[in-house]
Amino acid sequence: MAASTTQAATWTEVGDAGELLPTSQTTFGSGVLNSISGTLSDLGGGIDDIDLYQIFIYDTDAFSVTVSASLSQDNDAQLFLFDAGGFLKLEDDDSAGFLPQFDPGALSGQPTGIYYLAFNLFSTDPDSNPLAGWNRDPVPFQTGPYTLSLTGTQFASSATVPEPLTLLGSATALGFGAYFKRKLAQAKKSNKQNN
């Protein structure tokens, strides 16, 4: 599937991305997805944040991820890539200093499609394959913003926003429908009273 680089865009984490496939954050938009920006948050009680995003990889040969981050300690983080079934395909820790990355070609030979990209602190790892949970052991515990720069990816889902005239037409139709429903009910009531 070809993608246009003229529509390249960034996804910004909304709230807190989940950490399992059903709670992952789906990237909505159209065209090429060239970056994801988010924040590893303090979830309280010493629980570290794991952000999992649903993406579409359209070119597995060109697929790559580089990370820039300003975490509160030493930027020691990890990347994990899971296929649509939650099976681990790639993982990296400390490719560029303490920051992980996936180089182009690392996913070569794999099918295009939906994948899940996780960013989290060092020493917090998936507890099973396919992904069902995480063994948390962040060393050290830290929080802060990050950006994942991507190649070979698109948004996972297209967001369709209705045009204003479509909304107006729908509202008008609903209004007429409610009006005629009331008139029909009144006619039935009047007909029962006359019989």
N, C-alpha and C positions, 0 to 999 in steps of 0.2 A: 504494500500500500504506500503510495507516494504522499509526501506531506509538503506543504508550501512553507518555506522559511520566511515569507513575507508576513505571516500571521504569528510569528513566534511570540510567546508570552510567558509570564510568570504566574504560578499559582502561589497564593499566600495562605498559609494555614488559617483555618476558620475555627476559633475556639481551640480545642486541643484534639489533634488527630488521635484516633484510637490505636491500639497495639495489636489487635487481632484482625483477621480478614473481615469478619462481619462489622467491626467498628472502625475499620480503616477509613481514611478520608479520600473520597473519590475526587479526582481533579476534573472539574467541569469547564468546558470551553470548546474552542474549535481551533484546529491547526496544530502547529508545532508547540510543544511544551519545552521551553528552554531552561526553566529554573523553578525551584520550589523554595520558598522562604518560610521559615517557621521558628519556633522557640521551644527549647527543652525547658520545661517548667518544674517547679518543686510541687510534687503531688502530696506533700505532707507525710510525716512519719518516716522520713528517710527513703521514701519510694521515688525512684528515678523515672523520668518520662521516657517513653518510647513512642516515636511518631512513625506511623505506617501510612503510606499513601498508595492509592491505586493509580497506576499509569498505564498507558498503552505504548508498547515498544514496537515501532514499525520497521526498524532497521537494527537487527541484532548484531550485525558486524560493526556498525558505527556507534552502537550504544556505549555511553560512558557517563560517569558521574564524578565531578570534582566538588570538593567541599571547602567552603570558607565559613569560619565560625568565630564567635567571640564569647566562648564559654567562660564561666567564672573562675576556673582553676587553670588547667593546662591544655584544654581542647582535646583531650584524649577521648576519641569517639569511634564508633563502628558503623558500617553500612552492611545491610543484608538485602538480598533480592530473592523474592519467592515467586514461583509461577502461580497461575490462577487457582491451582489446587492447594497452595500453601507449601509446596515443596521447595526447599532451599536450593537456589541455583548459583548464587554468588555471595561471598562475604569478604570483607576486608577490614583490616585494622592497621593503622600506622603506615600507610603508603607514603604520605607526604608529611613527615614529622609525626605528630600525633593524630593528624587528620587522615581518614580513609579516602579511597577513591577506587573507581572501577575504570580500567583502561579500555579504549576501543579494542574490539576483538575478543574480549573476555567472555562474551555471550554468543560468539559465532557458532552457527550450527543449530541454535535453538529456534523454535518457531516464534513468529511474531504474535502479538496479542497482549492480553491483560497480564500485568505483573504487579507485585506489591513491593515497594521500596521502603525499607525501615532505616531510620537514623536514631542512634541511641548512644549512651555512654559506654566506654570500655568496660569489659568484663560482665556485661549483661548480655546473655546469649539465649537463643531459642531453646526451649526445653524439649522439643520433639520435632520430628520431620514426618508428616506435615506439621506446620506451626499450630500449636494449641495453647501455648503460654510461653513465659519467659523465666529464666533463672536470673534473678536480679542480684548483682554484686558490683555496684558501680565503684570504680577506683580512679580518682576520688569522685565523690558526689559533687555535681556542678549543674548549673543552669545557664541559659543564655541563648541569643539568636544565632541562626545559621542560614546558609543558602546552599542548596544543592544545584549545581550547574549541570545540565543534561544535554546529551546529544542522542539522536535516534528515537526520540520520544514524542508522543502526542498526548493531548488530554485524554483521559479514560472515557469520558462521556461528554456528549454535546449537550449544552444547556439551551433549550429552546424557550425564548421569551416571546409571548404573543405580542403582535403589533397593537397599538392603541385602538385602531379601528376594529380589529377582531374582538377586543375586549368590549368595546361599545356595542357591537352587533350582538355579542353574547348576552350582555346585560339587558339590551332591548328585548331580545327573544325571551329571556327569563321573566322580564316584566310583563310582557304580553301573555306568556304562559300562566303566570300567577293570576292576572286579570281574568282570563278566560276560565280558569279553574274556579275562581270565586263566582263568576256569572253562572257557570254550570251548576255549582252547588246551590246557588240561590234559586235557579230554575227548578231543580229537583225538589227543593224544600217547598216552593210555591205550588208545584204540581201535586205533592203529597197533601198539602193543606186543602187544595181544591177537590180532591177525590174523596 
